[in-house]
């Protein structure tokens, strides 16, 4: 009974806080919506085009997705600005969290926390334990629910970084060949992004978009290195920035960087190969040695049992 009361109290407190936040942001949203409607309905032709596009969209895209995005946006706005900016950086480093961005990650966090909390309440409901033990278990499970999305997000970041490292030498070779053929750095990026796919290509596409929007090459490359979060990308962007500043040939710089990346990949492969004997040792001991013992000692044990029976 006490657990149900605490659960209801938590839900009521959350709804009150959420309602207060909505009341504060209502006026701002109303003004924003009015301005959007004025822009959309500035002429009859624009209005017809707008409503035709809206009706061609599915029910999920027209109704469900905007509501979900708004709820996630309001939930994210409650978090402190420092934490929100850090989470946005992690979401960018993961490649946009399956294409859902910050909205998808916030909903994932909320769903994970709610599911673990409800599971903890269900687990502790009929258990014969003290109230303190129940509360501690609820807090522990809820903490796991809060931590799990960040654990999964960092796992995605590590996978993406590994894929970027693997593809960097080949992509830089193509960049070098394109620049040697007479293209500029931006043109070589456009040629490579049009031919290839992958996490590194996605980052280069974003770099190219920022350059076309007027961002300086130094700023765009710095953002690229920060999003990727790997040392090899930081070295590459620093070399490009330095070559652009000093007027060094871009083809020569790309060729050197490509060779360095390929040598680094070769060294990583050697390190992984050196670790294989240690990794294979435990599976060998667990799965192969018992079978060998059975094959070698099995007949002797059978003969011993038969002789003892006689």
Beta strands, then each sheet from edge to edge (+ up, - down):
end
